[in-house]
Amino acid sequence: MPDLKDGESVEMKGSGAKPYVLKNTGGIYSCTCLAWRNQSAGIEQRTCKHLRKLRGDAAEEARIGAALPAKPATADDDSGGPPLLLAEKWTLEVDLSGWWMSEKLDGVRAYWDGKQFLSRQGNLYHAPDWFLAELPDAPLDGELWIGRKAFQRTVSIARRQDKSDHWKELRYVIFDAPALAEPFETRLQFLRDELQRREPKFALRLEHQLCRDAEHLRQELARIEELGGEGLMLRQPGSRYEIGRSATLLKVKTFHDSEATVIGHEPGKGKHAGRLGALTVQLANGTRFSVGTGFSDAQRGSPPPVGSVITFRYQELSDAGVPRFPSFVRVRTEAPAAPTPAAGPSASVASKPAAAKPAVSSAARRFEFLEGTSNKFWEVSVAGNEMTTHWGRIGSAGQSKTKAYEDAATAQAEADKLIEEKTGKGYVEK
């Protein structure tokens, strides 16, 4: 059967006047037909009769089936994913002297079941065979990682389905062997022995050291954060691998993490003129404030859209409940809830998600057109009876336009009409 190479597209005649556009972008196949666009599944898990006609039923079933593997029978956490040990936050009450200390990696959690990588939700990461070579057939717990401050790049590669050479940028950093019913020190020795014997090219063991005392902890935390790291993980000596959240594994950060919904963009000044200056965001309790630091130049050129949920870092709350010194961390990629941050000790972790209130405006829908030298984006969002469009070259600040209509239904109908026009021209929703 014919197929599309990465970046290729083809037109296929359908029931409408305009042909449908089928495209392969990084192993994610898309079609401009309504059947593909209206599915609730993630874009990497969608198919339609046109893709099946082009690639064949077997190829599409293999692709979609692999994207949704059966959940491991041993999983008993609420995510339905693999049986993972999850950390609790350190509340300063526990003396961490003698605990095993390691860097908290800002990567993508990946459970190796002996044959494949699974996410926390149980979805498959399509790693190339050469990346998996020499890994043990025993279960492993670790993270796919590029380096500090490279989370978004790591996510974009891990989610690809084409088993591309981009995986050469990743390393699988292993920090535990879940199947061994032995103390943590024995599991660490197992990892040392296995990796030394097998010498996998793209895997390594996460280094651990014993925490001497509170001063040693503070010094190491400051060193890691100065390098741009997330914080520290502390493992209780002699502890077993437990499924679910456990007080035997604690995460330590100087700053608190929380989430907020983007409700507006503030223009930049000075060196940021023509780009994003700050995000106007809102907490679940209605508190509004601005986040103006932590962005890369690329993120200022193409900022998180209105309606998206961001993770931000802050030191403490003011008396009015406003986070002090908020700094952007990333756009949340899963479970978009926006909890209200709570006051607490200076060394803390991300709060558990709370139920999110309805967004001030509908989440912006983003579409991209990549073909030849064309590299464009287009976004649309509806807030009440107003529709806002944002467009331009990918990587640029772009242009925005807001138009008011008689009522919210008319504004939404106009947005739907524009979406249909854009997808008919080959734009693909992200």
C-alpha positions in Angstrom: 0.0 0.0 0.0 1.2 3.6 -0.6 2.3 5.7 2.4 3.4 9.2 3.2 6.9 10.1 4.3 7.4 12.5 7.2 6.3 16.0 5.9 4.5 14.6 2.8 0.8 15.3 2.0 -1.7 14.0 -0.6 -5.1 15.1 -1.7 -8.0 12.6 -1.8 -11.4 13.2 -3.4 -14.3 12.9 -1.0 -18.0 13.7 -1.0 -17.4 17.5 -0.9 -16.3 19.8 -3.6 -12.9 20.2 -2.2 -10.5 17.2 -1.9 -9.3 16.2 1.6 -5.7 16.7 2.5 -3.9 13.7 4.2 -0.6 14.4 5.8 2.2 12.8 7.9 3.9 15.1 10.4 6.4 13.3 12.6 4.5 10.0 12.3 1.2 11.6 13.2 -1.3 11.2 10.3 -4.0 13.7 9.8 -6.9 14.3 7.4 -9.0 17.5 6.9 -12.3 15.6 6.8 -14.8 16.2 9.6 -14.7 12.6 10.8 -11.0 13.0 11.6 -11.3 16.5 13.1 -14.3 15.9 15.3 -12.8 12.9 17.2 -12.3 13.4 20.9 -9.1 11.3 21.0 -5.6 12.9 20.8 -4.4 13.7 17.2 -2.0 10.8 17.3 -4.8 8.4 18.0 -7.2 9.4 15.3 -7.9 7.7 11.9 -10.6 7.9 9.3 -11.8 6.1 6.1 -9.5 8.2 3.9 -6.4 7.3 5.9 -7.5 3.6 5.9 -8.0 3.8 2.1 -4.6 5.3 1.6 -2.5 3.1 4.0 -4.7 0.1 4.4 -6.7 -1.2 7.4 -3.8 -3.3 8.8 -1.4 -0.4 8.8 -3.8 1.9 10.5 -4.9 -0.6 13.0 -1.3 -1.3 13.9 -0.6 2.4 14.3 -3.7 3.2 16.4 -3.6 0.0 18.3 0.0 0.6 19.3 -0.9 4.1 20.4 -3.3 2.7 22.9 -1.7 -0.4 24.4 -3.5 -2.5 26.9 -2.9 -1.3 30.5 -0.6 -3.4 32.6 -2.6 -5.9 34.7 -0.5 -5.0 37.8 -1.4 -1.3 37.7 -3.5 -0.3 40.7 -3.1 3.5 40.8 -5.9 5.9 39.7 -4.2 6.7 36.4 -4.7 3.3 34.9 -1.0 3.3 33.9 1.9 1.2 35.0 2.6 0.4 38.7 4.7 3.4 39.6 6.1 4.7 42.9 5.1 8.4 43.3 6.7 11.0 45.6 5.2 12.9 48.4 6.3 16.5 49.3 8.8 17.2 52.0 7.2 19.2 54.8 10.4 19.9 56.8 9.2 17.5 59.5 11.3 14.5 58.3 15.0 14.5 59.1 16.6 13.5 55.7 20.0 12.7 57.1 21.2 9.4 55.7 18.6 9.4 52.9 19.6 8.8 49.3 19.7 12.1 47.4 19.5 12.6 43.6 18.6 15.4 41.2 14.9 15.7 40.3 15.0 15.5 36.5 12.8 17.7 34.3 12.1 14.9 31.8 9.4 12.5 30.8 8.6 9.6 33.1 8.9 6.3 31.3 8.3 2.8 32.7 10.2 0.0 30.9 8.2 -3.2 31.2 11.0 -5.3 29.6 9.8 -4.7 26.0 8.5 -1.2 25.7 8.3 2.3 27.3 5.0 3.3 28.8 3.9 6.7 30.1 2.3 7.3 33.5 -1.1 6.9 31.7 -0.1 3.7 30.1 0.5 5.0 26.6 3.3 3.7 24.4 6.4 5.7 23.6 7.5 4.7 20.1 11.3 4.3 20.7 13.4 3.0 17.9 14.8 -0.5 18.2 18.3 0.8 18.4 17.4 3.0 21.3 16.1 -0.1 23.2 19.1 -2.3 22.4 20.8 -3.9 25.4 18.2 -2.8 27.9 17.4 -5.5 30.5 14.2 -7.6 30.1 13.4 -6.6 33.8 11.1 -3.7 34.5 12.8 -0.3 35.1 11.7 3.1 36.3 13.3 6.2 34.9 12.9 9.3 32.7 13.6 10.2 29.1 15.8 13.2 29.4 17.8 15.6 27.3 19.1 18.0 29.9 18.0 20.8 32.2 15.5 23.3 30.7 14.7 21.0 27.8 11.4 19.6 28.9 9.3 20.7 25.9 11.9 19.3 23.4 11.9 16.0 25.3 8.1 15.8 25.2 8.0 16.6 21.4 10.4 13.8 20.7 8.9 11.2 23.0 5.5 11.7 21.5 6.6 11.1 17.9 5.4 7.9 16.4 7.9 7.6 13.5 10.8 6.1 15.6 13.0 8.9 14.1 16.6 9.8 14.6 15.5 12.6 16.9 15.6 9.9 19.7 19.4 10.2 19.5 19.0 13.4 21.6 17.4 11.5 24.5 18.8 9.3 27.2 16.9 6.9 29.4 18.0 7.8 33.0 17.2 4.9 35.3 16.6 5.3 39.0 14.9 2.1 40.1 14.1 -1.5 39.4 10.4 -1.9 40.4 10.2 -5.7 40.1 12.8 -6.4 42.8 11.3 -6.9 46.2 14.5 -5.8 47.8 15.8 -2.8 49.7 16.6 0.3 47.7 20.4 -0.2 48.0 20.1 -3.7 46.5 18.1 -2.3 43.6 20.7 0.3 43.0 23.4 -2.4 42.9 21.3 -4.4 40.4 21.2 -1.3 38.2 24.9 -0.8 38.4 25.7 -4.4 37.6 23.2 -4.7 34.7 24.2 -1.5 33.0 27.9 -2.2 33.4 27.4 -5.7 31.9 25.2 -4.6 29.0 26.6 -1.1 28.3 23.4 0.3 26.6 24.3 3.2 24.4 21.3 5.4 25.3 20.7 4.5 29.0 22.5 5.4 32.2 21.9 5.2 35.9 21.0 8.2 37.9 23.6 9.0 40.5 22.7 9.0 44.2 24.6 10.2 47.2 23.9 10.0 50.9 22.5 13.2 52.5 24.8 14.0 55.5 22.6 16.6 57.2 20.3 19.6 56.6 23.2 21.8 55.6 24.3 19.3 53.0 20.7 19.2 51.6 20.5 23.0 51.4 23.9 23.2 49.6 23.0 20.5 47.1 19.6 22.0 46.4 21.1 25.4 45.8 23.8 23.9 43.5 21.2 22.0 41.4 18.8 25.0 41.1 21.7 27.3 40.2 22.4 24.9 37.3 18.8 25.2 36.2 17.6 21.9 37.7 14.2 21.2 39.2 15.2 20.2 42.7 16.0 17.0 44.6 14.6 13.6 45.2 15.2 11.9 48.6 14.7 8.1 49.0 14.5 6.5 52.4 17.3 4.0 53.0 16.2 0.4 53.0 12.8 1.2 51.5 10.9 -1.1 49.1 9.3 -0.1 45.8 5.7 0.8 46.6 2.9 1.5 44.1 1.3 4.9 44.4 2.3 7.8 46.6 4.7 7.0 49.4 6.5 8.9 52.2 9.6 6.9 51.4 10.2 9.1 48.4 10.2 12.8 48.9 10.7 15.7 46.4 12.3 18.9 47.6 12.2 22.3 46.0 13.0 25.8 47.2 10.1 27.2 45.2 6.4 26.2 45.1 4.9 25.1 41.8 1.2 25.7 40.9 -0.9 26.2 37.8 -3.0 29.0 36.3 -5.1 29.6 33.2 -3.9 32.1 30.6 -6.5 34.9 30.1 -4.5 37.5 28.2 -1.2 38.6 26.7 0.6 41.8 27.7 2.8 43.4 25.1 6.5 43.7 25.7 8.6 46.8 26.1 12.2 47.7 25.5 14.1 44.6 24.3 10.8 42.6 24.2 9.0 45.2 22.1 6.8 43.4 19.5 6.8 40.2 21.6 5.2 38.9 24.7 5.9 41.0 27.8 3.9 39.0 30.3 1.0 36.6 30.6 -2.1 37.6 32.5 -3.3 34.5 34.3 -6.0 33.5 36.7 -6.1 30.9 39.5 -9.1 28.7 40.2 -10.2 31.0 43.0 -10.4 34.0 40.6 -7.1 35.7 41.6 -5.4 37.4 38.7 -1.8 38.4 38.3 1.0 38.6 35.7 3.8 36.2 34.9 6.6 38.0 33.1 9.8 36.0 33.7 11.0 32.5 32.8 10.2 32.7 29.0 12.7 31.9 26.3 12.9 34.1 23.2 10.9 31.5 21.2 8.2 31.4 23.8 7.9 35.2 23.8 7.6 35.0 20.0 4.9 32.3 20.2 3.4 32.5 23.7 1.0 30.1 25.3 -2.5 30.7 23.9 -5.4 32.1 25.8 -7.2 29.3 27.6 -4.1 27.1 28.1 -2.9 26.1 31.5 0.6 26.9 32.6 2.8 25.7 35.4 4.5 28.5 37.2 6.9 28.7 40.1 6.7 31.2 43.1 8.2 31.8 46.5 5.2 32.5 48.7 1.8 34.1 48.8 1.1 37.7 49.7 -1.5 38.5 52.4 -4.0 38.9 49.5 -3.2 35.4 48.2 -1.2 36.6 45.2 1.9 34.5 44.3 5.1 36.4 44.8 7.9 36.4 42.2 6.0 34.1 39.8 8.1 32.5 37.0 6.9 30.6 33.9 7.9 26.9 33.9 6.0 25.3 31.0 2.6 24.8 29.4 0.8 21.8 31.0 0.6 18.9 28.6 -1.7 16.6 30.6 -4.7 16.8 32.9 -5.3 20.6 32.5 -6.4 21.6 36.0 -5.5 25.0 37.5 -5.3 24.7 41.3 -5.0 27.6 43.8 -1.6 27.7 45.4 -1.5 27.3 49.1 1.0 28.8 51.6 3.5 26.4 53.1 7.1 25.8 53.9 9.7 27.2 51.6 10.8 23.8 50.4 7.8 22.3 48.7 6.4 20.6 45.6 3.6 21.0 43.1 0.2 21.0 44.6 -2.3 18.3 43.8 -4.7 19.5 41.1 -7.9 21.0 42.3 -11.1 21.2 40.2 -10.7 23.9 37.7 -13.3 26.6 37.2 -14.6 27.4 33.7 -12.0 29.4 31.8 -12.7 33.1 31.3 -12.6 32.4 27.6 -12.8 29.2 25.5 -9.5 27.5 25.0 -7.7 28.8 21.9 -7.5 26.3 19.1 -4.3 26.3 17.3 -3.7 25.2 13.7 -0.5 25.0 11.7 0.3 24.9 8.0 3.7 23.3 7.1 4.4 22.8 3.5 7.4 23.7 1.4 8.6 27.1 2.6 5.3 27.9 4.3 5.5 27.8 8.1 2.4 29.4 9.5 0.1 29.2 12.5 -3.5 30.4 13.1 -5.4 30.4 16.4 -9.0 31.2 17.3 -10.8 31.6 20.7 -14.2 32.8 21.7 -15.0 34.8 24.9 -18.7 35.6 25.2 -19.8 37.4 22.1 -16.2 38.2 21.0 -14.0 36.1 18.7 -10.2 36.6 18.7 -7.9 35.3 15.9 -4.1 35.2 16.1 -2.0 34.4 13.1 1.5 34.7 11.7 4.7 32.8 11.0 5.6 30.1 13.5 8.1 31.5 15.9 7.0 35.1 15.5 4.7 37.2 17.7 2.1 37.3 14.9 -1.0 39.5 14.7 -4.3 39.5 16.6 -7.8 40.7 15.8 -10.9 40.7 18.0 -14.4 41.1 16.6 -17.7 41.4 18.5 -21.0 39.7 17.4 -24.6 39.9 18.5 -24.3 37.0 20.9 -22.0 34.1 22.0 -23.7 31.6 19.6 -23.0 33.8 16.6 -19.4 34.3 17.6 -18.9 30.5 18.0 -20.6 29.8 14.7 -18.2 32.3 13.0 -15.3 30.6 14.6 -16.5 27.2 13.5 -16.8 28.5 9.9 -13.3 29.9 9.9 -11.9 26.6 11.3 -13.6 24.7 8.5 -12.0 27.1 5.9 -8.5 26.8 7.4 -8.6 23.0 7.6 -9.9 22.9 4.1 -6.8 24.8 3.1 -4.5 22.2 4.8 -4.1 23.6 8.3 -3.8 20.9 10.9 -4.9 21.4 14.5 -2.3 21.0 17.2 
